[in-house]
Amino acid sequence: MSDSAAPLSGLNWLHADVFCDAPLTGNGLCVFLPQQELSAAAMLALTQEMRQFESIFLSEVAEGAARARIFTLEEELDFAGHPLLGAAAVLHHAAGAGERHHVTFRLTAREVAVATRRRAERFFDAEMAQGPAVWGGEAEGAPRAAVISALGLQEGDLVPGLPLAAVSTGLDYLIVPVTSAGLARAAIRVDDFEARLAALGAKFVYVLDPEAREGRTWDNLGAVEDVATGSAAGPAGAYLHRYCNAPAAMTLHQGRFAGRPSRLSVTLDKGGNVTVGGGVSVLAEGRFF
């Protein structure tokens, strides 16, 4: 068996939709519950096999705690939003009765607490504490122009008076404020986009229409558009609150251009701590032969 091959026999997984109001909407997710340790290569191969934007692998599951590793189709992430919310709902579902459930996930670099509330059978509201937003710089000069052109945008597509700003609640995002026409036009059109973002202290981009509170993001090759991005919702909410006088509680929209409209709730407390949440539908479970 190669390093990328998983010990498949009896491997269980569940499918959930996150940031949704009903099944078959929102952002799909596979939650794996391996009975033995999987290599990083195996987890990446399984994520690629399932073809969701991300998959999450849980181990050391105990009362109120679990270890979690998150993979995209290309790499492992230190943090992501919709996998943790979906995994928390899956663990609540597995726990059976009880209106409320809490779990703390141990990631590679941090711990994240997620609370779920049962709304209906196999449907939950979930929210996670992302902590305070950490601000980077505002993009200027040639690096700013390089990102704008890479997205196929022009200055007229940007919202006047608002900066391109780097901000993180776990993953570093460059927030690019655009008009509604700019949001529709945006797409990653270069092969070196990740390097262009790195020059501005960011890992990913989030193109945001502040008026509609609607955003878009992709993998850095521009091959796949994400439907709903919890790790970007916190930075986007913090950006809207700082630069656009948005209220401390707001709803963001994403996924319309991918055919999966989704809603993400963001709340900031008086200390600047960010909470991100949404609905989760636990849809299916399966087992590998």
TORDO-707154 format. One line per field, with one value per residue (C-alpha): x, y, z; residue number from 1; residue in three letters. Coordinates in nm, 2 decimals. Layout:
BEGIN
c1 <- c(X, ...)
c2 <- c(Y, ...)
c3 <- c(Z, ...)
num <- c(NUM, ...)
residu <- c(ala, ...)
// end
This chain:
BEGIN
c1 <- c(0.00, 0.14, 0.18, -0.12, -0.35, -0.57, -0.65, -1.00, -1.16, -1.44, -1.35, -1.66, -1.76, -2.06, -2.17, -2.30, -2.41, -2.29, -2.42, -2.74, -3.12, -3.21, -3.05, -2.86, -2.77, -2.48, -2.12, -2.08, -1.84, -1.71, -1.64, -1.41, -1.40, -1.10, -1.04, -0.67, -0.42, -0.41, -0.11, -0.13, -0.10, -0.40, -0.61, -0.52, -0.61, -0.94, -1.03, -0.95, -1.16, -1.46, -1.42, -1.56, -1.38, -1.25, -1.27, -1.21, -1.07, -1.15, -0.96, -0.93, -1.30, -1.40, -1.67, -1.65, -1.33, -1.17, -0.85, -0.91, -0.71, -0.85, -0.76, -0.84, -0.79, -0.43, -0.31, -0.37, -0.49, -0.42, -0.78, -1.10, -1.46, -1.72, -1.54, -1.54, -1.90, -2.00, -1.79, -1.95, -2.30, -2.19, -2.07, -2.39, -2.59, -2.38, -2.43, -2.81, -3.05, -2.98, -3.07, -2.73, -2.38, -2.03, -1.69, -1.34, -1.14, -0.76, -0.60, -0.23, -0.18, -0.48, -0.80, -1.15, -1.47, -1.79, -2.14, -2.44, -2.81, -3.05, -3.32, -3.48, -3.39, -3.04, -3.04, -2.84, -2.74, -2.36, -2.13, -1.77, -1.55, -1.28, -1.12, -1.02, -0.93, -0.56, -0.50, -0.22, -0.14, -0.34, -0.23, -0.06, 0.15, 0.26, 0.16, -0.20, -0.21, -0.08, -0.37, -0.63, -0.51, -0.49, -0.86, -0.94, -1.06, -1.00, -1.00, -1.36, -1.46, -1.34, -1.54, -1.39, -1.24, -1.21, -0.87, -0.76, -0.67, -0.52, -0.70, -0.71, -0.92, -0.72, -0.63, -0.49, -0.72, -0.69, -1.03, -1.09, -1.40, -1.58, -1.90, -2.17, -2.04, -1.69, -1.81, -1.96, -1.65, -1.39, -1.19, -0.84, -0.67, -0.30, -0.09, 0.11, -0.18, -0.06, 0.28, 0.10, -0.10, 0.20, 0.36, 0.07, 0.08, -0.22, -0.29, -0.62, -0.84, -1.20, -1.37, -1.64, -1.94, -1.98, -2.33, -2.48, -2.25, -2.18, -1.84, -1.65, -1.33, -1.14, -0.85, -0.54, -0.53, -0.88, -1.00, -1.27, -1.49, -1.58, -1.95, -1.93, -1.61, -1.62, -1.25, -1.32, -1.65, -1.47, -1.23, -1.50, -1.73, -1.44, -1.36, -1.72, -1.75, -1.42, -1.45, -1.82, -1.99, -2.16, -2.35, -2.19, -2.42, -2.46, -2.54, -2.30, -2.39, -2.18, -2.22, -2.46, -2.21, -2.14, -2.51, -2.53, -2.65, -2.53, -2.58, -2.31, -2.37, -2.10, -2.11, -1.85, -1.85, -1.74, -1.39, -1.36, -1.40, -1.56, -1.82, -1.92, -2.22, -2.48, -2.71, -2.58, -2.77, -2.63, -2.73, -2.57, -2.32, -2.12, -1.85, -1.56, -1.52)
c2 <- c(0.00, 0.34, 0.63, 0.80, 0.50, 0.48, 0.17, 0.18, -0.13, -0.01, 0.36, 0.56, 0.91, 1.14, 1.41, 1.74, 2.07, 2.38, 2.74, 2.61, 2.65, 2.32, 2.00, 2.02, 2.38, 2.55, 2.41, 2.03, 1.85, 1.50, 1.42, 1.11, 0.91, 0.68, 0.40, 0.42, 0.69, 0.80, 0.95, 1.30, 1.16, 0.93, 1.21, 1.43, 1.14, 1.08, 1.45, 1.44, 1.13, 1.29, 1.62, 1.85, 2.18, 2.05, 1.74, 1.70, 1.40, 1.35, 1.14, 1.11, 1.19, 1.22, 1.40, 1.76, 1.73, 1.59, 1.62, 1.75, 1.78, 1.97, 1.92, 2.10, 1.93, 2.07, 2.09, 2.07, 2.38, 2.50, 2.63, 2.64, 2.74, 2.52, 2.19, 2.26, 2.37, 2.06, 1.83, 1.97, 1.90, 1.54, 1.48, 1.63, 1.40, 1.10, 1.19, 1.14, 1.33, 1.68, 2.02, 2.17, 2.03, 2.18, 2.05, 2.19, 2.09, 2.06, 2.17, 2.17, 2.53, 2.62, 2.51, 2.62, 2.58, 2.51, 2.51, 2.35, 2.36, 2.11, 2.28, 1.97, 1.60, 1.60, 1.98, 2.21, 2.57, 2.58, 2.87, 2.89, 3.14, 3.26, 3.51, 3.87, 3.98, 4.03, 4.31, 4.32, 4.61, 4.79, 4.70, 4.98, 5.03, 4.76, 4.46, 4.61, 4.65, 4.30, 4.15, 4.36, 4.27, 3.90, 3.91, 4.06, 4.38, 4.75, 5.05, 5.12, 4.78, 4.88, 5.07, 5.42, 5.51, 5.15, 4.98, 4.63, 4.51, 4.19, 4.04, 3.70, 3.52, 3.20, 3.22, 3.54, 3.69, 3.99, 4.16, 4.33, 4.56, 4.57, 4.69, 4.44, 4.44, 4.38, 4.09, 3.93, 3.99, 3.87, 3.55, 3.44, 3.46, 3.39, 3.10, 3.29, 3.43, 3.28, 3.46, 3.79, 3.75, 3.65, 3.99, 4.15, 3.91, 3.70, 3.34, 3.37, 3.65, 3.74, 3.96, 4.14, 4.36, 4.57, 4.70, 4.36, 4.19, 3.92, 3.76, 3.52, 3.32, 3.04, 2.81, 3.00, 2.84, 2.97, 2.62, 2.58, 2.85, 2.80, 2.80, 2.93, 3.01, 3.03, 3.12, 3.43, 3.53, 3.64, 3.87, 4.00, 4.08, 4.25, 4.45, 4.56, 4.66, 4.86, 5.03, 5.03, 5.09, 4.75, 4.64, 4.40, 4.12, 4.07, 3.81, 3.75, 3.59, 3.36, 3.08, 3.24, 3.23, 2.86, 2.78, 2.71, 3.03, 3.02, 3.24, 3.30, 3.48, 3.70, 3.86, 4.08, 4.14, 4.46, 4.32, 4.25, 3.88, 3.72, 3.44, 3.28, 3.05, 2.89, 2.60, 2.25, 1.96, 1.61, 1.43, 1.09, 0.84, 0.58, 0.31, 0.22, -0.15)
c3 <- c(0.00, -0.10, 0.14, -0.02, 0.01, 0.32, 0.53, 0.39, 0.54, 0.77, 0.75, 0.84, 0.72, 0.74, 0.50, 0.62, 0.46, 0.65, 0.64, 0.51, 0.57, 0.42, 0.30, -0.03, 0.02, 0.18, 0.18, 0.17, 0.40, 0.47, 0.83, 0.87, 1.19, 1.15, 1.40, 1.34, 1.27, 0.90, 0.74, 0.60, 0.25, 0.31, 0.44, 0.14, -0.10, 0.07, 0.05, -0.32, -0.36, -0.20, -0.40, -0.14, -0.09, 0.25, 0.46, 0.83, 1.02, 1.38, 1.64, 2.01, 2.04, 2.41, 2.61, 2.49, 2.30, 1.98, 1.78, 1.42, 1.10, 0.80, 0.44, 0.11, -0.22, -0.22, 0.14, 0.52, 0.69, 1.04, 1.07, 0.87, 0.96, 0.79, 0.87, 1.24, 1.25, 1.05, 1.26, 1.58, 1.44, 1.35, 1.71, 1.85, 1.62, 1.73, 2.10, 2.06, 2.28, 2.41, 2.28, 2.32, 2.28, 2.32, 2.18, 2.18, 1.88, 1.91, 1.59, 1.49, 1.62, 1.84, 2.01, 1.89, 2.09, 1.90, 2.04, 1.87, 1.93, 1.78, 1.57, 1.42, 1.36, 1.20, 1.17, 1.40, 1.46, 1.52, 1.62, 1.69, 1.88, 1.65, 1.89, 1.81, 1.46, 1.40, 1.15, 0.89, 0.66, 0.40, 0.05, -0.15, -0.46, -0.70, -0.48, -0.45, -0.83, -0.88, -0.69, -0.85, -1.20, -1.11, -1.02, -1.36, -1.19, -1.25, -1.01, -1.11, -0.97, -0.62, -0.36, -0.34, 0.00, 0.13, 0.16, 0.06, 0.41, 0.55, 0.85, 1.03, 1.28, 1.22, 0.85, 0.68, 0.43, 0.20, 0.19, -0.14, -0.13, -0.47, -0.63, -0.72, -1.08, -0.95, -0.74, -1.05, -1.26, -1.01, -1.08, -1.03, -1.36, -1.29, -1.18, -0.91, -0.71, -0.38, -0.42, -0.49, -0.18, 0.03, -0.06, 0.12, 0.42, 0.32, 0.24, 0.06, -0.09, 0.00, -0.25, -0.07, -0.18, 0.14, 0.04, -0.01, 0.25, -0.01, -0.08, -0.29, -0.25, -0.44, -0.40, -0.50, -0.85, -0.91, -1.00, -0.74, -0.59, -0.22, -0.13, 0.22, 0.41, 0.79, 0.82, 0.59, 0.75, 1.07, 0.89, 0.66, 0.95, 1.13, 0.82, 0.77, 1.14, 1.12, 0.78, 0.70, 1.03, 1.01, 1.33, 1.57, 1.45, 1.08, 0.81, 0.52, 0.19, -0.03, -0.28, -0.52, -0.81, -0.73, -0.74, -0.36, -0.18, 0.18, 0.49, 0.75, 1.08, 1.24, 1.58, 1.75, 2.12, 2.29, 2.33, 1.95, 1.98, 1.67, 1.66, 1.33, 1.29, 1.07, 1.01, 0.96, 0.81, 0.88, 0.56, 0.52, 0.64, 0.47, 0.51, 0.29, 0.21)
num <- c(1, 2, 3, 4, 5, 6, 7, 8, 9, 10, 11, 12, 13, 14, 15, 16, 17, 18, 19, 20, 21, 22, 23, 24, 25, 26, 27, 28, 29, 30, 31, 32, 33, 34, 35, 36, 37, 38, 39, 40, 41, 42, 43, 44, 45, 46, 47, 48, 49, 50, 51, 52, 53, 54, 55, 56, 57, 58, 59, 60, 61, 62, 63, 64, 65, 66, 67, 68, 69, 70, 71, 72, 73, 74, 75, 76, 77, 78, 79, 80, 81, 82, 83, 84, 85, 86, 87, 88, 89, 90, 91, 92, 93, 94, 95, 96, 97, 98, 99, 100, 101, 102, 103, 104, 105, 106, 107, 108, 109, 110, 111, 112, 113, 114, 115, 116, 117, 118, 119, 120, 121, 122, 123, 124, 125, 126, 127, 128, 129, 130, 131, 132, 133, 134, 135, 136, 137, 138, 139, 140, 141, 142, 143, 144, 145, 146, 147, 148, 149, 150, 151, 152, 153, 154, 155, 156, 157, 158, 159, 160, 161, 162, 163, 164, 165, 166, 167, 168, 169, 170, 171, 172, 173, 174, 175, 176, 177, 178, 179, 180, 181, 182, 183, 184, 185, 186, 187, 188, 189, 190, 191, 192, 193, 194, 195, 196, 197, 198, 199, 200, 201, 202, 203, 204, 205, 206, 207, 208, 209, 210, 211, 212, 213, 214, 215, 216, 217, 218, 219, 220, 221, 222, 223, 224, 225, 226, 227, 228, 229, 230, 231, 232, 233, 234, 235, 236, 237, 238, 239, 240, 241, 242, 243, 244, 245, 246, 247, 248, 249, 250, 251, 252, 253, 254, 255, 256, 257, 258, 259, 260, 261, 262, 263, 264, 265, 266, 267, 268, 269, 270, 271, 272, 273, 274, 275, 276, 277, 278, 279, 280, 281, 282, 283, 284, 285, 286, 287, 288, 289)
residu <- c(met, ser, asp, ser, ala, ala, pro, leu, ser, gly, leu, asn, trp, leu, his, ala, asp, val, phe, cys, asp, ala, pro, leu, thr, gly, asn, gly, leu, cys, val, phe, leu, pro, gln, gln, glu, leu, ser, ala, ala, ala, met, leu, ala, leu, thr, gln, glu, met, arg, gln, phe, glu, ser, ile, phe, leu, ser, glu, val, ala, glu, gly, ala, ala, arg, ala, arg, ile, phe, thr, leu, glu, glu, glu, leu, asp, phe, ala, gly, his, pro, leu, leu, gly, ala, ala, ala, val, leu, his, his, ala, ala, gly, ala, gly, glu, arg, his, his, val, thr, phe, arg, leu, thr, ala, arg, glu, val, ala, val, ala, thr, arg, arg, arg, ala, glu, arg, phe, phe, asp, ala, glu, met, ala, gln, gly, pro, ala, val, trp, gly, gly, glu, ala, glu, gly, ala, pro, arg, ala, ala, val, ile, ser, ala, leu, gly, leu, gln, glu, gly, asp, leu, val, pro, gly, leu, pro, leu, ala, ala, val, ser, thr, gly, leu, asp, tyr, leu, ile, val, pro, val, thr, ser, ala, gly, leu, ala, arg, ala, ala, ile, arg, val, asp, asp, phe, glu, ala, arg, leu, ala, ala, leu, gly, ala, lys, phe, val, tyr, val, leu, asp, pro, glu, ala, arg, glu, gly, arg, thr, trp, asp, asn, leu, gly, ala, val, glu, asp, val, ala, thr, gly, ser, ala, ala, gly, pro, ala, gly, ala, tyr, leu, his, arg, tyr, cys, asn, ala, pro, ala, ala, met, thr, leu, his, gln, gly, arg, phe, ala, gly, arg, pro, ser, arg, leu, ser, val, thr, leu, asp, lys, gly, gly, asn, val, thr, val, gly, gly, gly, val, ser, val, leu, ala, glu, gly, arg, phe, phe)
// end
